[in-house]
Amino acid sequence: MLVLTRKENEKIRIGKDVVINIFSISENNIKIGIEAPRDVKIFREEIYQSIKEHAKQATVNRKKVLGTNYKALKLNKIIENAEK
């Protein structure tokens, strides 16, 4: 992990496309701005963890809904399409 010290109005550049601007610093808060291409996803850590957990739960729920016959369902669909 790289740890940097920055003052207000200073920047940090990550690669060619990402710039972190330090807007203000108070006792317990730092206000930052992040400039990045639209395809770069930026999340607060707690939101990122929530997204990961939601995706994990969706996978578990899908397996519960489909049950153990998931492979049979796929096979039946292939057979039905072949018979047409």
C-alpha positions as CSV (number, residue, x, y, z in Angstrom):
1,M,0.0,0.0,0.0
2,L,1.2,3.4,-0.9
3,V,0.5,6.1,1.7
4,L,0.8,9.8,0.6
5,T,0.5,13.1,2.4
6,R,-1.3,15.8,0.5
7,K,-2.5,19.3,1.3
8,E,-5.7,21.1,0.1
9,N,-5.7,21.8,-3.6
10,E,-3.1,19.1,-4.4
11,K,-3.7,16.1,-6.6
12,I,-2.8,12.5,-6.9
13,R,-2.6,10.9,-10.4
14,I,-3.2,7.2,-10.9
15,G,-2.1,6.0,-14.4
16,K,-2.9,8.4,-17.2
17,D,-6.7,8.6,-16.7
18,V,-7.4,9.0,-13.0
19,V,-6.9,12.1,-10.9
20,I,-7.8,12.5,-7.3
21,N,-8.2,16.1,-6.1
22,I,-8.0,17.1,-2.5
23,F,-10.6,19.8,-2.0
24,S,-10.7,20.3,1.8
25,I,-9.4,18.8,5.0
26,S,-11.0,19.2,8.4
27,E,-10.5,17.4,11.7
28,N,-12.1,14.1,10.7
29,N,-13.0,14.5,7.0
30,I,-11.3,14.9,3.7
31,K,-13.3,16.1,0.7
32,I,-11.9,14.6,-2.5
33,G,-12.9,14.7,-6.1
34,I,-12.1,11.9,-8.6
35,E,-11.7,12.4,-12.3
36,A,-11.9,9.2,-14.2
37,P,-13.2,7.9,-17.5
38,R,-16.9,6.9,-17.5
39,D,-16.1,3.2,-17.8
40,V,-14.1,3.2,-14.5
41,K,-16.5,2.3,-11.7
42,I,-15.9,4.1,-8.5
43,F,-17.6,3.0,-5.2
44,R,-17.3,3.7,-1.5
45,E,-15.9,0.6,0.1
46,E,-19.2,-0.2,2.0
47,I,-21.2,0.1,-1.2
48,Y,-18.8,-2.2,-3.0
49,Q,-19.0,-4.8,-0.3
50,S,-22.8,-4.6,-0.4
51,I,-22.8,-5.1,-4.2
52,K,-20.6,-8.2,-3.8
53,E,-22.8,-9.6,-1.1
54,H,-25.9,-9.0,-3.2
55,A,-24.4,-10.8,-6.1
56,K,-23.4,-13.7,-3.9
57,Q,-26.9,-13.9,-2.5
58,A,-28.4,-13.8,-6.0
59,T,-26.3,-16.7,-7.0
60,V,-27.3,-18.7,-4.0
61,N,-31.0,-17.9,-4.5
62,R,-30.8,-18.8,-8.2
63,K,-29.4,-22.2,-7.3
64,K,-32.2,-22.7,-4.8
65,V,-34.9,-21.7,-7.3
66,L,-33.5,-24.0,-10.1
67,G,-32.8,-26.8,-7.7
68,T,-30.7,-29.8,-8.6
69,N,-32.4,-30.3,-11.9
70,Y,-30.7,-27.3,-13.5
71,K,-28.7,-29.4,-15.9
72,A,-31.8,-31.3,-16.8
73,L,-33.6,-28.1,-17.6
74,K,-30.8,-27.0,-19.9
75,L,-30.7,-30.5,-21.6
76,N,-34.5,-30.4,-22.1
77,K,-34.3,-27.0,-23.8
78,I,-31.7,-28.2,-26.1
79,I,-33.7,-31.4,-27.0
80,E,-36.9,-29.3,-27.6
81,N,-35.0,-27.0,-29.9
82,A,-33.5,-29.9,-31.8
83,E,-36.9,-31.5,-32.3
84,K,-38.4,-28.4,-34.0
